[in-house]
Amino acid sequence: MKNLLLATALLTASTFAAFDAWTSKDGRTAQLELVKTTGEGDDLAGEFRMKNGKTVTIKMADLDETSAENCKLPLPRLSKKMRQPK
């Protein structure tokens, strides 16, 4: 019974994951979920979850302007609330 509840909880949590398109300064785009931000100023970085469950840390300095600004939005947030490029 515990296994069934755990499996249901994991499936439900993954259904609500907010995977968004994040773009690097060199134009590469990936679908990632922002988990948390760390650091301050020039050392600001985001910890992201990939769809395969692995995590990766990316410095804001390595993201394009729009993606870097989106990292500064408060968590949790949904994809539709992300700022769009002007």
QUIMO-V811704 format. One record per backbone hydrogen bond with DSSP energy under -1.0 kcal/mol. NH is the residue of the N-H (numbers start at 1). CO is the residue of the C=O. E is the energy in kcal/mol with one decimal. If there is no record, write none. Layout:
NH/CO/E + NH/CO/E
This chain:
5/1/-2.2 + 6/2/-2.5 + 7/3/-2.5 + 8/4/-2.3 + 9/5/-2.4 + 10/6/-2.4 + 11/7/-2.3 + 12/8/-2.4 + 13/9/-2.5 + 14/10/-2.2 + 15/11/-1.3 + 16/12/-1.0 + 19/17/-1.0 + 20/32/-3.2 + 22/30/-2.7 + 24/28/-2.9 + 25/62/-2.2 + 27/24/-2.0 + 30/22/-2.2 + 32/20/-2.6 + 33/49/-2.2 + 35/47/-3.2 + 36/47/-1.3 + 38/45/-2.7 + 43/40/-2.3 + 44/41/-1.4 + 45/38/-2.7 + 46/58/-2.8 + 47/36/-3.4 + 48/56/-3.3 + 49/33/-2.8 + 50/54/-3.3 + 53/50/-2.2 + 56/48/-2.4 + 58/46/-2.6 + 60/44/-2.5 + 62/59/-1.7 + 63/60/-1.5 + 64/23/-2.7 + 68/64/-2.6 + 69/65/-2.1 + 70/66/-2.2 + 71/67/-1.4 + 72/69/-1.2 + 73/70/-1.3 + 81/78/-1.9 + 82/79/-1.9
